[in-house]
Amino acid sequence: MVVLGAHCDDVAIGAGGTLLALCRANPGVRVDALVLSGGGTDREDEERAALRAFCPGAELDVTVHKLPDGRLPAHWDEAKNAVEELRGRSDPDMILAPRADDAHQDHRGLARLVPTAFRDHLVLGYEIVKWDGDLARPNAYQPLSAELAEKKVSLLQQHYASQRHRPWYDKEAFLGLARIRGIECQERYAEAFFVTKLTLGLEGS
């Protein structure tokens, strides 16, 4: 599995519960994580510790680059090279990445790079609640038990001290969105994703 984030904490916010569920169900699964900004700062330390916690028992490899926050469009070549380098050493069954119509230019830019390197892969685009009001209608869901939803929120609060001052970074926001997505798939909680292309194998193996 490959997980991609424009910033440290993107993956954990958008898909932390899914990571917990997948890694618990598949001990030893390989997870290659690529984050485009935050390298060489305290945020990188936060990200590495958080992803270790969100991927229990996984074979985890984390790469954090140093692109400036909010400037991905101006650093397109560097971002593309980072994604292509990861593709050169990874052939995942699934990719977790930002969704293509995210309002944040860094999230959106990374999402649009993914299919240029990973052309034949299942990509689940995660969502991040923000002031832009860009929540949309997802078409894929990962149900979360109450225990997993609470664990996700606990890990977010534990590992990203640099974000705790933000007015949107709280338990209510994270559990509230998970509750809404749970209603939409007839579960208590869920994380939601956006899939733009899906290949079926209905004839069996």
Disulfide bonds with the S-S distance in Angstrom:
none
